[in-house]
Amino acid sequence: MKGNAPKKILYLAGLVMIIAGILYICFNENGLLKLLKLKSEVTELKEQIKAKEEINKKLVGEIDSLKRNVPSKVEQVAREKYKMLKSNEKVFEIQVKDK
């Protein structure tokens, strides 16, 4: 049995070192957990960028329409943004009473 003791100690020391290495790889400040978190953030930011690009594309189209004086676009902006009406139009406000 005395011959097996050094092998067991060597085996346990190797096992402890392997476990410590795995823990270090996973939990250090640049470890796997941080990598997974950063990948998640990158994915989220890419989605936000895509959404902002769509909004930007829409706004560029609206600006182009206004620069070219497209009558329907000008009228839409005048009505929505500046609450303008034609001379023969009236506004009716409907108020809903809460119960």
N, C-alpha and C positions, 0 to 999 in steps of 0.2 A: 504494500500500500504506500510505502514511503516513495516509491518511484513514480506513482501517479500524482502525488501532491504538487510537484513543480508544474506538471502538465495542466492540472486544474487551475492553479494560480495563473499560469500563462493564458489559459483559455478564458478565465474570468476577466483578466486584465484586458485582453483583446476585445471581449464582449463589451466591457465598460467603455473602452475607447471608441468602439463603433457606435454605441448608443449616444455617447457624448458628441460625436461628430454629426450624427443625424440630428440631434437636438440643436446643435449649433447652426447647422445648415437651415433648419426650419425657423428658428426663433431669433437669430441675430438681427441687427438693424437693417441688413440687406438680404434677409432670408426669403424663403419660399412664401411665407405668409405675406410679407410686404410685396413681393412680386405679384401675387394673386390680387392683392388689394389694388395695386397700381394698374394691373391689366383691366380690372373692373372700372376704375376711374377713366382709363383711356377709352373704353367702350362707351361709357356714359358721355364723355366729352365729344366723341365722334358723332353720337346721336344728336347732341346739342348743336354741333357745328352744322350738321345736315339740316336740322330744323331752321337754323338761322339763315342758311343759304337759301332755303325755300322762301322764307320771308323776304330776304333781300331781292331775290329774283322777282317776286310779286311787286315789291316796291319799285324796282327799276322799270317794270312794265307800266305801272301807274304813272311814274314820272314821265316816261316816254309819251304816254297818251296825253298827259297834260301839256307837254312841250309842243306836241303836234296839234294842239287845240281840238281834240276830238270832242265834239259837242256833248255827246252822252256822258263822257267822263267828267267834263267840266261841270255839267249839271249835277251829276252825282255828288261830286265833292262839295259843290255849293249847297246842296240840300243837306247832306250828312254833317259836314263840318261847320258850316256857317248858318245852318237852319234857315236858308233862304227859300222863298216861295215865289211862284208865279203870281202875277197880279190878280188872277181870277181864282186863286186857291185860298182855302180857309183851313185852319188847324183846329182840330177837336181833340181835347185832352180828356181821356177817360180815367176817372179816379176810382180805384177799388177800395172799398172800406173794409178794414180788417174786423173780424168778428171777435 
